[in-house]
Amino acid sequence: MASDTCDGCNDSVSIGGGIANIWTQESRPTEGIILELGDGTEHLLCYDCIDRLPDDREVRAADVEDLA
């Protein structure tokens, strides 16, 4: 399983998919997803950061920057 850095908190995030661990049978849960925001930007966010995004309006890149 691959990992990358969360755009909100900079923690390492496990990303599902691909064949990275096909031979080891390692099973780790996916810890985040890439979201396309209202302003057209895309950000990899962990689930904790996704929970911290505003839910009363369209989310934008500035909201992701405010998570840090």
C-alpha positions as CSV (number, residue, x, y, z in Angstrom):
1,M,0.0,0.0,0.0
2,A,1.3,3.4,-0.9
3,S,1.3,6.5,1.3
4,D,1.5,10.2,0.9
5,T,1.2,13.3,3.0
6,C,-2.2,14.8,4.1
7,D,-2.5,18.3,2.6
8,G,-4.2,19.4,5.8
9,C,-2.1,18.1,8.7
10,N,1.0,16.8,6.9
11,D,0.6,13.4,8.5
12,S,1.4,10.2,6.5
13,V,-1.8,8.8,4.9
14,S,-2.1,5.2,3.6
15,I,-3.7,5.1,0.2
16,G,-5.5,2.0,-1.1
17,G,-5.3,0.5,-4.5
18,G,-2.5,-0.5,-6.8
19,I,-0.4,-3.6,-6.5
20,A,2.2,-2.3,-4.0
21,N,1.7,-5.2,-1.5
22,I,0.2,-7.9,-3.6
23,W,2.9,-10.4,-2.6
24,T,3.0,-9.6,1.1
25,Q,-0.8,-9.8,1.6
26,E,-0.4,-6.8,4.0
27,S,-3.7,-5.3,4.8
28,R,-3.9,-1.7,6.0
29,P,-7.0,0.4,5.8
30,T,-7.1,3.5,3.6
31,E,-6.7,6.5,5.8
32,G,-7.8,9.3,3.4
33,I,-9.0,10.3,0.0
34,I,-8.4,12.9,-2.7
35,L,-11.2,15.4,-2.8
36,E,-11.9,17.8,-5.6
37,L,-13.1,21.0,-4.0
38,G,-15.5,23.7,-5.2
39,D,-12.7,25.9,-6.6
40,G,-11.4,23.0,-8.8
41,T,-8.3,22.1,-6.7
42,E,-7.6,18.6,-5.5
43,H,-6.3,17.7,-2.1
44,L,-5.3,14.4,-0.4
45,L,-6.9,14.6,3.1
46,C,-6.9,12.2,6.0
47,Y,-10.4,11.4,7.4
48,D,-9.7,13.5,10.5
49,C,-9.1,16.6,8.4
50,I,-12.1,15.8,6.2
51,D,-14.2,15.9,9.4
52,R,-12.8,19.3,10.3
53,L,-13.8,20.9,6.9
54,P,-16.9,23.2,7.0
55,D,-20.1,21.5,6.1
56,D,-22.3,24.6,5.7
57,R,-20.8,25.8,2.4
58,E,-18.7,24.8,-0.5
59,V,-15.1,23.9,0.6
60,R,-12.2,25.7,-1.1
61,A,-8.4,25.4,-1.0
62,A,-8.3,28.2,1.7
63,D,-10.2,25.9,4.0
64,V,-7.6,23.2,3.6
65,E,-4.8,25.7,4.4
66,D,-6.7,26.7,7.6
67,L,-6.4,23.1,8.8
68,A,-2.7,23.4,9.4
